[in-house]
């Protein structure tokens, strides 16, 4: 009986170790997938900048929209701009439809929808101001270099509002990607750490 209990205990320990290993492997595969997505987005953003002379703005206020909600603005502006058909756009066209969301539930007025369709030569039918989300359902954070030093509000998949600001190097105190933009995923834990922790960041690729 004692020998049987020892064998069962060993089997249990080995099973636990195997489970932890599988979980770590899955987590790493998701992080790798996010890194691939961010690399793809970087190419699209650079293409936009070459054609437009600047990176996508961190807010759609440059269009004079009045019905944007003030939450998730960087994300909404980034993906609205990448979908413009002007100057050889759209600059990205293979985004997974299942990863679009309207986490802050904002909608454009009829006037603002008409304006964004005209200014960006936009073909989207919905009046929802959508965000594109990472593998864990949270919106990517996007900050244009002009907005470094400012704070912005985002809303995650669970409805929690949190503040973001551009990331700085803990070593030098300088902003990451000081002359371009910052783009990051909240990572597996779903907690914003402004580019720290397990956040998956464009400037580390």
HELIX and SHEET records of a PDB file:
HELIX    1   1 UNK A    2  UNK A   52  1                                  51    
HELIX    2   2 UNK A   60  UNK A   63  5                                   4    
HELIX    3   3 UNK A   73  UNK A   82  1                                  10    
HELIX    4   4 UNK A   97  UNK A   99  5                                   3    
HELIX    5   5 UNK A  110  UNK A  120  1                                  11    
HELIX    6   6 UNK A  145  UNK A  147  5                                   3    
HELIX    7   7 UNK A  202  UNK A  204  5                                   3    
SHEET    1   A 2 UNK A 100  UNK A 101  0                                        
SHEET    2   A 2 UNK A 131  UNK A 132 -1                                        
SHEET    1   B 3 UNK A 141  UNK A 144  0                                        
SHEET    2   B 3 UNK A 181  UNK A 185 -1                                        
SHEET    3   B 3 UNK A 200  UNK A 201 -1                                        
SHEET    1   C 2 UNK A 152  UNK A 155  0                                        
SHEET    2   C 2 UNK A 161  UNK A 164 -1                                        
END                                                                             
